[in-house]
């Protein structure tokens, strides 16, 4: 199956393509759905002042698997109090640096993160990502401040009556619809959809290998048409890759990513922590909130670490 037209997810990607929808030079993708009016409406969702940190810590204990293409942060001090001795007024200071993979823990996948057929989102050639410039097109710095909108949490684990979904459970469009109905909430244009599988609990319990393993519950390909029709701005999940693993499409790697990022221009969030937020939403029955999740404005980057905050 070397001809890309024979792959079912590539056929789906052609159907759901947003190439040219916002112009031939667009590097923003579905985050274009977050309009000024959407931001004004989202701000009105803050009523109690409660905040929820949806991110992991960035440290050597993080989820990145050692000796792979991603590394957990290496934190070093570059200025210590002892380096400042002798100041007349007793002043001393500190400074530090971090060396890390930009997608080592809670993060956004940018639009130059994954492609196929020689192109990234909006017909950008693969060669635009290189060692000299990084991503000269579709770089995450083009959208770093945009992921702020109405957030909606759909708790699929709770829908199924479990604390976490089973290995390789494939979340379907029918599941998303059923979760909406159960929770009394509707995903609308410009929303950032948060999907709880319960998978983060494996990492919280200290089982990094299980959390980062190859039998992950996650979104299936049939949710992509639903996300397209709803004009979702971005999708975040509490697992390591958003999509189900192993892929139900034999012989492929990350087919959901391929269609979502390359064809739809859909920004994906991975390794989020929804546990405290889900518990609060279940208690008060409010599953919508202001979600603030801007990333780092790193020139030429293909993703970004984040500390997303939900405000209710």
PAKOLVO-740829 format. One record per residue: residue number from 1; residue in one letter; chain; x, y, z of N, C-alpha, C in turn. Coordinates in steps of 0.1 Angstrom, whole numbers, plus 5000, padded with zeros to 4 digits. Example, Ala and Ser with C-alpha at 12.3 -4.5 7.8 and 13.67 -1.06 7.14 Angstrom:
<recs>
REC     i   aa   ch     nx     ny     nz    cax    cay    caz     cx     cy     cz
REC     1    A    A   5132   4943   5078   5123   4955   5078   5132   4967   5078
REC     2    S    A   5128   4978   5071   5137   4989   5071   5129   5000   5079
</recs>
This chain:
<recs>
REC     i   aa   ch     nx     ny     nz    cax    cay    caz     cx     cy     cz
REC     1    X    A   5008   4988   5000   5000   5000   5000   5009   5013   5000
REC     2    X    A   5018   5013   4991   5027   5025   4990   5020   5037   4985
REC     3    X    A   5009   5035   4976   5002   5047   4971   4993   5053   4982
REC     4    X    A   4996   5066   4985   4989   5072   4996   4974   5072   4994
REC     5    X    A   4969   5072   4981   4955   5072   4979   4947   5060   4983
REC     6    X    A   4955   5049   4986   4948   5036   4990   4946   5036   5005
REC     7    X    A   4952   5045   5013   4951   5044   5027   4937   5051   5031
REC     8    X    A   4930   5044   5039   4916   5050   5043   4917   5063   5050
REC     9    X    A   4927   5065   5059   4928   5078   5066   4932   5089   5057
REC    10    X    A   4939   5086   5046   4943   5097   5037   4931   5101   5028
REC    11    X    A   4922   5091   5025   4910   5094   5018   4901   5103   5027
REC    12    X    A   4901   5100   5040   4893   5108   5049   4899   5122   5050
REC    13    X    A   4912   5123   5051   4919   5135   5051   4916   5144   5040
REC    14    X    A   4915   5138   5028   4911   5146   5016   4897   5152   5017
REC    15    X    A   4888   5144   5023   4874   5148   5025   4874   5160   5035
REC    16    X    A   4882   5159   5046   4881   5168   5057   4892   5180   5056
REC    17    X    A   4898   5181   5045   4909   5190   5043   4904   5205   5045
REC    18    X    A   4912   5212   5052   4910   5227   5054   4920   5235   5046
REC    19    X    A   4928   5229   5037   4937   5236   5029   4931   5247   5021
REC    20    X    A   4935   5259   5023   4930   5270   5015   4918   5277   5022
REC    21    X    A   4912   5270   5032   4900   5276   5038   4902   5290   5044
REC    22    X    A   4913   5292   5049   4916   5306   5055   4928   5312   5046
REC    23    X    A   4929   5308   5034   4939   5314   5025   4951   5304   5023
REC    24    X    A   4957   5306   5012   4969   5297   5009   4981   5299   5018
REC    25    X    A   4982   5310   5025   4993   5312   5033   4990   5310   5048
REC    26    X    A   4978   5304   5051   4974   5303   5065   4983   5293   5072
REC    27    X    A   4987   5296   5085   4996   5287   5093   4989   5285   5107
REC    28    X    A   4976   5288   5108   4969   5288   5120   4960   5276   5121
REC    29    X    A   4954   5272   5110   4944   5261   5110   4932   5264   5118
REC    30    X    A   4927   5253   5125   4914   5254   5131   4913   5264   5143
REC    31    X    A   4925   5269   5148   4925   5279   5158   4919   5292   5153
REC    32    X    A   4917   5293   5139   4910   5304   5133   4896   5305   5138
REC    33    X    A   4890   5294   5143   4876   5294   5147   4875   5302   5160
REC    34    X    A   4886   5304   5167   4885   5312   5180   4885   5327   5176
REC    35    X    A   4873   5333   5175   4871   5346   5170   4871   5356   5183
REC    36    X    A   4871   5369   5180   4870   5378   5191   4857   5376   5199
REC    37    X    A   4846   5374   5192   4833   5372   5199   4834   5359   5207
REC    38    X    A   4841   5349   5202   4842   5337   5210   4850   5339   5223
REC    39    X    A   4860   5347   5222   4868   5351   5234   4860   5358   5244
REC    40    X    A   4852   5368   5240   4843   5375   5249   4833   5366   5256
REC    41    X    A   4827   5357   5248   4818   5347   5254   4825   5338   5264
REC    42    X    A   4837   5333   5261   4844   5324   5269   4848   5331   5283
REC    43    X    A   4851   5344   5282   4854   5351   5294   4843   5352   5304
REC    44    X    A   4831   5351   5299   4819   5352   5308   4816   5339   5316
REC    45    X    A   4824   5329   5313   4822   5316   5319   4829   5316   5333
REC    46    X    A   4837   5326   5336   4844   5326   5349   4834   5332   5359
REC    47    X    A   4829   5324   5368   4818   5329   5378   4822   5327   5392
REC    48    X    A   4830   5317   5395   4834   5314   5409   4848   5317   5413
REC    49    X    A   4857   5319   5403   4871   5321   5405   4879   5309   5408
REC    50    X    A   4873   5297   5406   4880   5285   5408   4890   5282   5396
REC    51    X    A   4902   5278   5399   4912   5275   5388   4917   5261   5390
REC    52    X    A   4920   5255   5378   4924   5241   5378   4937   5240   5368
REC    53    X    A   4948   5236   5374   4960   5234   5367   4959   5220   5360
REC    54    X    A   4959   5220   5346   4957   5208   5339   4970   5202   5334
REC    55    X    A   4982   5207   5339   4995   5203   5333   5003   5195   5343
REC    56    X    A   5012   5187   5337   5022   5180   5345   5033   5189   5348
REC    57    X    A   5041   5185   5358   5053   5192   5361   5064   5188   5351
REC    58    X    A   5073   5198   5348   5084   5195   5339   5097   5193   5347
REC    59    X    A   5101   5180   5348   5113   5177   5355   5118   5163   5351
REC    60    X    A   5129   5159   5357   5135   5147   5353   5126   5135   5356
REC    61    X    A   5116   5137   5364   5107   5126   5367   5095   5125   5357
REC    62    X    A   5096   5133   5347   5085   5134   5337   5082   5121   5329
REC    63    X    A   5073   5122   5320   5068   5110   5313   5077   5105   5301
REC    64    X    A   5086   5114   5296   5094   5111   5285   5102   5098   5287
REC    65    X    A   5103   5089   5278   5110   5077   5279   5125   5079   5276
REC    66    X    A   5134   5075   5286   5148   5078   5284   5153   5071   5271
REC    67    X    A   5163   5078   5265   5170   5073   5253   5161   5072   5241
REC    68    X    A   5152   5081   5240   5144   5082   5228   5146   5096   5222
REC    69    X    A   5138   5100   5212   5140   5113   5206   5134   5124   5214
REC    70    X    A   5128   5121   5226   5124   5131   5235   5130   5129   5249
REC    71    X    A   5134   5139   5255   5141   5139   5268   5133   5147   5278
REC    72    X    A   5132   5142   5291   5127   5150   5302   5137   5162   5304
REC    73    X    A   5132   5173   5310   5140   5184   5312   5152   5181   5321
REC    74    X    A   5163   5187   5317   5176   5187   5325   5177   5202   5331
REC    75    X    A   5175   5203   5344   5175   5216   5350   5189   5219   5357
REC    76    X    A   5195   5230   5354   5208   5234   5359   5208   5248   5364
REC    77    X    A   5215   5250   5375   5217   5264   5381   5229   5270   5374
REC    78    X    A   5227   5283   5369   5238   5290   5363   5243   5302   5372
REC    79    X    A   5235   5305   5383   5240   5315   5392   5235   5311   5406
REC    80    X    A   5244   5310   5416   5240   5306   5429   5242   5318   5439
REC    81    X    A   5236   5317   5451   5238   5328   5461   5253   5330   5464
REC    82    X    A   5260   5319   5464   5275   5320   5467   5282   5328   5456
REC    83    X    A   5277   5329   5444   5283   5336   5433   5282   5351   5435
REC    84    X    A   5273   5356   5444   5270   5370   5445   5277   5376   5458
REC    85    X    A   5285   5369   5464   5291   5374   5477   5300   5386   5474
REC    86    X    A   5300   5395   5483   5307   5407   5482   5299   5420   5478
REC    87    X    A   5286   5418   5475   5278   5430   5472   5277   5438   5485
REC    88    X    A   5279   5451   5484   5279   5460   5495   5266   5459   5504
REC    89    X    A   5255   5457   5498   5243   5457   5505   5238   5443   5509
REC    90    X    A   5247   5433   5506   5243   5419   5509   5234   5412   5499
REC    91    X    A   5232   5419   5488   5223   5413   5477   5230   5400   5472
REC    92    X    A   5221   5390   5469   5225   5379   5461   5214   5375   5452
REC    93    X    A   5217   5367   5441   5207   5363   5431   5210   5349   5427
REC    94    X    A   5200   5344   5419   5201   5331   5413   5196   5331   5399
REC    95    X    A   5200   5322   5391   5195   5320   5377   5197   5305   5373
REC    96    X    A   5189   5301   5363   5190   5287   5359   5186   5286   5345
REC    97    X    A   5188   5273   5340   5184   5270   5326   5179   5256   5325
REC    98    X    A   5171   5254   5314   5166   5240   5312   5169   5236   5298
REC    99    X    A   5173   5224   5297   5175   5217   5283   5165   5206   5283
REC   100    X    A   5156   5207   5273   5145   5198   5273   5139   5196   5259
REC   101    X    A   5132   5186   5256   5123   5184   5245   5111   5193   5247
REC   102    X    A   5106   5200   5237   5095   5209   5238   5082   5201   5240
REC   103    X    A   5082   5188   5237   5070   5180   5239   5072   5168   5249
REC   104    X    A   5079   5172   5259   5083   5162   5269   5072   5158   5279
REC   105    X    A   5063   5167   5281   5051   5165   5290   5039   5172   5285
REC   106    X    A   5031   5179   5293   5019   5185   5288   5022   5195   5277
REC   107    X    A   5016   5194   5265   5021   5201   5254   5010   5202   5243
REC   108    X    A   5013   5211   5233   5006   5212   5221   5015   5206   5209
REC   109    X    A   5008   5199   5200   5014   5195   5188   5012   5207   5178
REC   110    X    A   5022   5212   5172   5020   5222   5162   5017   5216   5148
REC   111    X    A   5015   5225   5138   5010   5221   5125   5022   5216   5116
REC   112    X    A   5034   5217   5121   5046   5212   5114   5051   5199   5121
REC   113    X    A   5043   5194   5130   5047   5182   5138   5045   5169   5130
REC   114    X    A   5035   5168   5121   5033   5156   5114   5027   5158   5100
REC   115    X    A   5031   5151   5090   5026   5152   5077   5027   5139   5070
REC   116    X    A   5024   5139   5057   5026   5127   5048   5025   5132   5034
REC   117    X    A   5029   5124   5025   5028   5127   5011   5037   5139   5007
REC   118    X    A   5047   5141   5016   5057   5152   5013   5052   5166   5017
REC   119    X    A   5041   5167   5025   5036   5180   5028   5031   5180   5043
REC   120    X    A   5032   5192   5049   5025   5195   5061   5012   5202   5058
REC   121    X    A   5005   5208   5068   4993   5215   5067   4994   5226   5056
REC   122    X    A   4983   5227   5049   4981   5238   5039   4992   5237   5028
REC   123    X    A   4995   5225   5024   5004   5223   5012   5018   5228   5014
REC   124    X    A   5023   5228   5027   5036   5232   5030   5046   5221   5028
REC   125    X    A   5056   5222   5020   5066   5211   5017   5073   5207   5030
REC   126    X    A   5076   5194   5030   5083   5188   5041   5097   5194   5043
REC   127    X    A   5103   5199   5032   5116   5204   5033   5117   5218   5040
REC   128    X    A   5105   5224   5044   5105   5236   5051   5109   5234   5066
REC   129    X    A   5110   5221   5070   5115   5218   5084   5129   5213   5082
REC   130    X    A   5139   5220   5087   5153   5215   5085   5162   5219   5097
REC   131    X    A   5174   5215   5098   5183   5218   5109   5187   5233   5110
REC   132    X    A   5185   5240   5099   5190   5254   5099   5179   5264   5104
REC   133    X    A   5167   5261   5100   5156   5271   5104   5146   5265   5113
REC   134    X    A   5146   5251   5116   5135   5245   5123   5123   5245   5113
REC   135    X    A   5112   5248   5118   5100   5249   5109   5099   5263   5104
REC   136    X    A   5102   5266   5091   5101   5279   5086   5087   5282   5082
REC   137    X    A   5078   5272   5081   5064   5274   5079   5056   5265   5089
REC   138    X    A   5044   5269   5092   5036   5262   5102   5042   5260   5116
REC   139    X    A   5052   5269   5119   5058   5269   5132   5048   5272   5143
REC   140    X    A   5050   5266   5155   5041   5269   5166   5041   5283   5171
REC   141    X    A   5052   5290   5169   5052   5304   5173   5042   5313   5166
REC   142    X    A   5037   5308   5155   5026   5316   5148   5013   5315   5155
REC   143    X    A   5011   5306   5164   4998   5304   5171   5000   5304   5186
REC   144    X    A   5012   5307   5191   5015   5305   5205   5005   5311   5215
REC   145    X    A   5000   5323   5212   4990   5329   5221   4976   5327   5218
REC   146    X    A   4973   5318   5208   4959   5317   5204   4950   5307   5212
REC   147    X    A   4956   5296   5218   4948   5286   5224   4941   5291   5237
REC   148    X    A   4932   5301   5236   4924   5306   5247   4910   5306   5242
REC   149    X    A   4901   5299   5249   4887   5298   5244   4878   5292   5254
REC   150    X    A   4866   5289   5250   4857   5281   5258   4862   5267   5258
REC   151    X    A   4865   5261   5269   4868   5247   5270   4856   5239   5274
REC   152    X    A   4855   5227   5269   4845   5217   5272   4851   5204   5275
REC   153    X    A   4848   5198   5287   4854   5185   5291   4843   5175   5288
REC   154    X    A   4846   5165   5280   4838   5153   5279   4845   5141   5285
REC   155    X    A   4838   5136   5296   4844   5125   5304   4839   5112   5299
REC   156    X    A   4847   5106   5290   4844   5093   5284   4845   5082   5294
REC   157    X    A   4855   5083   5303   4856   5072   5314   4843   5072   5322
REC   158    X    A   4839   5083   5327   4826   5084   5335   4814   5079   5327
REC   159    X    A   4814   5082   5314   4803   5078   5305   4802   5062   5306
REC   160    X    A   4814   5056   5306   4814   5041   5306   4814   5035   5320
REC   161    X    A   4813   5044   5330   4812   5039   5343   4825   5033   5349
REC   162    X    A   4836   5038   5344   4849   5033   5349   4858   5045   5353
REC   163    X    A   4868   5043   5361   4877   5054   5365   4887   5057   5354
REC   164    X    A   4890   5047   5345   4898   5049   5333   4894   5038   5323
REC   165    X    A   4895   5042   5310   4891   5033   5299   4901   5021   5298
REC   166    X    A   4896   5011   5293   4904   4999   5291   4915   5001   5280
REC   167    X    A   4925   4992   5281   4936   4992   5271   4930   4993   5257
REC   168    X    A   4935   5002   5249   4932   5003   5235   4917   5006   5232
REC   169    X    A   4910   5011   5242   4896   5015   5239   4896   5026   5229
REC   170    X    A   4888   5024   5219   4887   5034   5208   4875   5043   5211
REC   171    X    A   4877   5056   5214   4866   5065   5216   4860   5069   5202
REC   172    X    A   4847   5068   5201   4840   5070   5189   4832   5083   5189
REC   173    X    A   4827   5087   5177   4819   5099   5177   4806   5097   5185
REC   174    X    A   4801   5084   5185   4789   5081   5193   4792   5083   5208
REC   175    X    A   4804   5080   5212   4808   5083   5226   4808   5098   5229
REC   176    X    A   4813   5106   5220   4813   5120   5222   4799   5126   5223
REC   177    X    A   4790   5121   5214   4776   5125   5215   4769   5121   5228
REC   178    X    A   4772   5108   5232   4766   5103   5244   4771   5111   5256
REC   179    X    A   4783   5115   5256   4789   5122   5268   4782   5136   5268
REC   180    X    A   4780   5142   5257   4773   5155   5256   4760   5154   5263
REC   181    X    A   4752   5144   5258   4739   5142   5263   4739   5139   5278
REC   182    X    A   4748   5131   5283   4748   5128   5297   4752   5140   5306
REC   183    X    A   4761   5148   5300   4765   5160   5308   4757   5172   5306
REC   184    X    A   4749   5172   5296   4741   5184   5293   4749   5196   5288
REC   185    X    A   4758   5193   5279   4767   5203   5273   4768   5200   5258
REC   186    X    A   4771   5211   5250   4772   5209   5236   4785   5216   5231
REC   187    X    A   4793   5208   5224   4805   5214   5218   4802   5222   5206
REC   188    X    A   4807   5235   5206   4804   5245   5196   4816   5249   5188
REC   189    X    A   4814   5257   5178   4824   5262   5170   4834   5271   5178
REC   190    X    A   4847   5268   5176   4857   5276   5183   4861   5270   5197
REC   191    X    A   4854   5260   5202   4857   5254   5215   4870   5246   5214
REC   192    X    A   4877   5245   5226   4888   5236   5228   4882   5224   5235
REC   193    X    A   4882   5212   5229   4876   5200   5234   4886   5193   5243
REC   194    X    A   4882   5190   5255   4891   5182   5264   4884   5168   5266
REC   195    X    A   4892   5158   5264   4886   5144   5264   4893   5137   5275
REC   196    X    A   4885   5133   5285   4891   5125   5296   4889   5110   5294
REC   197    X    A   4900   5103   5293   4900   5088   5293   4903   5082   5306
REC   198    X    A   4908   5090   5316   4913   5085   5329   4927   5080   5328
REC   199    X    A   4933   5081   5316   4947   5075   5314   4958   5081   5323
REC   200    X    A   4956   5094   5326   4966   5101   5334   4968   5095   5347
REC   201    X    A   4959   5087   5352   4960   5081   5365   4972   5071   5365
REC   202    X    A   4974   5065   5354   4986   5055   5354   4999   5063   5357
REC   203    X    A   5001   5074   5352   5013   5082   5354   5013   5087   5369
REC   204    X    A   5001   5092   5373   5000   5097   5387   5003   5087   5397
REC   205    X    A   5000   5074   5394   5003   5063   5403   5017   5058   5402
REC   206    X    A   5025   5064   5393   5039   5060   5392   5042   5050   5382
REC   207    X    A   5032   5046   5374   5035   5036   5363   5037   5043   5350
REC   208    X    A   5049   5049   5348   5052   5056   5336   5051   5047   5324
REC   209    X    A   5056   5034   5325   5056   5025   5314   5042   5022   5309
REC   210    X    A   5033   5020   5318   5019   5017   5314   5013   5030   5307
REC   211    X    A   5016   5041   5313   5011   5054   5308   5016   5056   5293
REC   212    X    A   5029   5054   5291   5035   5056   5278   5035   5044   5269
REC   213    X    A   5027   5034   5273   5028   5021   5265   5020   5022   5252
REC   214    X    A   5020   5010   5245   5014   5009   5232   5000   5004   5232
REC   215    X    A   4993   5004   5243   4980   4999   5244   4970   5010   5250
REC   216    X    A   4972   5022   5244   4965   5034   5249   4951   5035   5244
REC   217    X    A   4942   5038   5254   4928   5043   5250   4929   5057   5244
REC   218    X    A   4921   5059   5234   4921   5073   5228   4911   5074   5217
REC   219    X    A   4912   5086   5210   4902   5089   5200   4905   5080   5187
REC   220    X    A   4894   5076   5181   4894   5069   5169   4892   5078   5157
REC   221    X    A   4894   5073   5145   4893   5081   5133   4879   5086   5130
REC   222    X    A   4869   5079   5135   4856   5084   5131   4852   5096   5139
REC   223    X    A   4860   5100   5149   4857   5113   5156   4861   5125   5148
REC   224    X    A   4870   5123   5138   4875   5134   5131   4865   5141   5123
REC   225    X    A   4855   5134   5117   4844   5140   5109   4836   5148   5119
REC   226    X    A   4833   5143   5131   4826   5150   5141   4833   5163   5145
REC   227    X    A   4846   5162   5147   4854   5174   5151   4853   5184   5140
REC   228    X    A   4854   5180   5128   4853   5189   5116   4840   5196   5115
REC   229    X    A   4829   5188   5117   4816   5194   5116   4813   5203   5127
REC   230    X    A   4818   5201   5139   4816   5210   5150   4825   5222   5150
REC   231    X    A   4835   5222   5141   4844   5233   5140   4852   5235   5153
REC   232    X    A   4857   5224   5158   4865   5224   5171   4878   5231   5168
REC   233    X    A   4882   5240   5177   4895   5247   5175   4907   5239   5178
REC   234    X    A   4906   5231   5188   4918   5223   5192   4912   5211   5201
REC   235    X    A   4920   5200   5202   4916   5189   5210   4927   5185   5220
REC   236    X    A   4924   5183   5232   4934   5179   5242   4929   5167   5249
REC   237    X    A   4938   5158   5252   4935   5145   5259   4945   5143   5270
REC   238    X    A   4941   5133   5279   4949   5130   5291   4958   5118   5289
REC   239    X    A   4960   5114   5276   4969   5103   5273   4981   5109   5266
REC   240    X    A   4990   5101   5261   5002   5106   5255   5001   5109   5241
REC   241    X    A   4991   5105   5234   4990   5107   5219   4977   5110   5214
REC   242    X    A   4967   5114   5223   4953   5117   5219   4946   5105   5213
REC   243    X    A   4952   5098   5203   4945   5088   5196   4948   5074   5202
REC   244    X    A   4939   5064   5198   4940   5051   5203   4952   5044   5197
REC   245    X    A   4958   5035   5206   4970   5027   5202   4968   5013   5206
REC   246    X    A   4972   5003   5198   4977   5004   5185   4966   5009   5175
REC   247    X    A   4970   5014   5164   4960   5019   5154   4952   5008   5149
REC   248    X    A   4939   5010   5147   4930   5000   5141   4933   4999   5126
REC   249    X    A   4940   5009   5120   4944   5008   5106   4958   5001   5105
REC   250    X    A   4958   4989   5101   4970   4981   5102   4981   4987   5092
REC   251    X    A   4993   4987   5098   5004   4991   5090   5006   5006   5090
REC   252    X    A   4999   5013   5099   5001   5028   5099   5006   5032   5113
REC   253    X    A   5011   5044   5113   5015   5051   5126   5008   5064   5127
REC   254    X    A   5000   5066   5137   4994   5078   5141   4985   5083   5129
REC   255    X    A   4976   5075   5124   4967   5080   5114   4958   5092   5118
REC   256    X    A   4954   5092   5130   4945   5103   5135   4954   5116   5135
REC   257    X    A   4966   5116   5139   4975   5127   5138   4976   5132   5124
REC   258    X    A   4978   5122   5115   4980   5126   5101   4969   5134   5095
REC   259    X    A   4957   5130   5098   4945   5137   5093   4943   5150   5100
REC   260    X    A   4943   5149   5114   4940   5161   5122   4950   5172   5119
REC   261    X    A   4963   5169   5120   4973   5180   5119   4975   5184   5104
REC   262    X    A   4978   5174   5096   4982   5177   5082   4970   5182   5073
REC   263    X    A   4959   5175   5075   4948   5179   5066   4938   5189   5072
REC   264    X    A   4935   5187   5084   4925   5197   5090   4932   5209   5096
REC   265    X    A   4945   5208   5100   4951   5219   5107   4946   5220   5121
REC   266    X    A   4944   5209   5127   4938   5208   5141   4950   5207   5151
REC   267    X    A   4952   5216   5160   4962   5216   5170   4958   5205   5181
REC   268    X    A   4967   5197   5185   4964   5186   5194   4972   5188   5207
REC   269    X    A   4965   5186   5218   4971   5187   5231   4973   5173   5238
REC   270    X    A   4984   5170   5243   4987   5157   5249   4992   5158   5263
REC   271    X    A   4989   5147   5271   4994   5145   5284   4988   5156   5294
REC   272    X    A   4976   5159   5293   4969   5168   5302   4964   5160   5314
REC   273    X    A   4961   5167   5325   4956   5161   5337   4942   5167   5340
REC   274    X    A   4932   5159   5338   4918   5164   5340   4911   5159   5353
REC   275    X    A   4919   5152   5361   4913   5146   5373   4905   5155   5382
REC   276    X    A   4912   5166   5387   4906   5175   5396   4894   5183   5389
REC   277    X    A   4896   5187   5377   4886   5194   5369   4874   5185   5367
REC   278    X    A   4876   5172   5364   4865   5163   5361   4856   5161   5374
REC   279    X    A   4863   5160   5385   4856   5158   5398   4848   5171   5401
REC   280    X    A   4853   5182   5399   4845   5195   5401   4834   5196   5392
REC   281    X    A   4836   5193   5379   4825   5194   5370   4814   5184   5373
REC   282    X    A   4817   5172   5378   4807   5162   5381   4799   5167   5394
REC   283    X    A   4806   5175   5402   4799   5179   5414   4790   5191   5412
REC   284    X    A   4794   5200   5403   4785   5212   5401   4777   5211   5388
REC   285    X    A   4780   5201   5380   4773   5200   5368   4776   5209   5357
REC   286    X    A   4787   5217   5358   4792   5226   5348   4804   5221   5341
REC   287    X    A   4803   5218   5329   4813   5212   5321   4820   5221   5311
REC   288    X    A   4817   5234   5312   4823   5244   5304   4831   5254   5312
REC   289    X    A   4841   5260   5306   4850   5269   5314   4858   5277   5305
REC   290    X    A   4865   5287   5310   4875   5295   5302   4888   5287   5303
REC   291    X    A   4893   5284   5291   4906   5276   5291   4917   5285   5285
REC   292    X    A   4927   5287   5293   4939   5295   5288   4951   5285   5287
REC   293    X    A   4955   5283   5275   4966   5274   5273   4976   5279   5262
REC   294    X    A   4981   5291   5264   4991   5296   5254   5004   5288   5256
REC   295    X    A   5012   5287   5245   5025   5280   5246   5036   5290   5245
REC   296    X    A   5048   5284   5243   5060   5292   5242   5062   5297   5228
REC   297    X    A   5067   5309   5226   5068   5315   5213   5083   5312   5208
REC   298    X    A   5085   5299   5206   5099   5295   5201   5099   5295   5186
REC   299    X    A   5107   5303   5180   5108   5304   5166   5112   5291   5160
REC   300    X    A   5104   5287   5149   5107   5275   5142   5103   5262   5149
REC   301    X    A   5095   5263   5160   5092   5251   5168   5081   5243   5161
REC   302    X    A   5080   5230   5165   5069   5222   5160   5060   5217   5171
REC   303    X    A   5061   5223   5183   5053   5220   5194   5057   5229   5206
REC   304    X    A   5050   5228   5217   5053   5236   5228   5049   5230   5242
REC   305    X    A   5057   5231   5252   5052   5228   5265   5042   5239   5270
REC   306    X    A   5033   5234   5279   5023   5244   5284   5019   5240   5298
REC   307    X    A   5013   5250   5305   5006   5248   5317   4992   5253   5316
REC   308    X    A   4983   5245   5310   4970   5250   5308   4962   5252   5320
REC   309    X    A   4954   5262   5321   4946   5266   5333   4931   5267   5329
REC   310    X    A   4922   5260   5336   4908   5261   5334   4903   5270   5345
REC   311    X    A   4894   5279   5341   4888   5288   5351   4873   5287   5351
REC   312    X    A   4867   5286   5363   4852   5284   5363   4846   5295   5372
</recs>
